[in-house]
């Protein structure tokens, strides 16, 4: 069998499965743009919340206000790492993509903890 016949047979097999142009060792198209969009939207929310809570919200800072702000700042750093990983070309590989998603989930978890701590801090005032 010559190489052209093998390539055509492979493309026909992929077309039969509805995977035209898809490879088994890459994530399906749409996963990367989706995770990049999710990270950037959540990063924008995080920065907007930090700006409001840190500079515009009424009230006074107390010594225990440091804990929520540290958690939220750590979350922003984790989100930036996740965004950097998502923009890398290697992120089309499923194993690398899974690690990027774990970074993003960790960033979201830390941000939720920071926002909850901020809410309790405001409630104590």
Helices and strands as residue ranges (DSSP letters): H 3-16, H 31-51, I 52-56, H 65-87, G 89-92, H 94-124
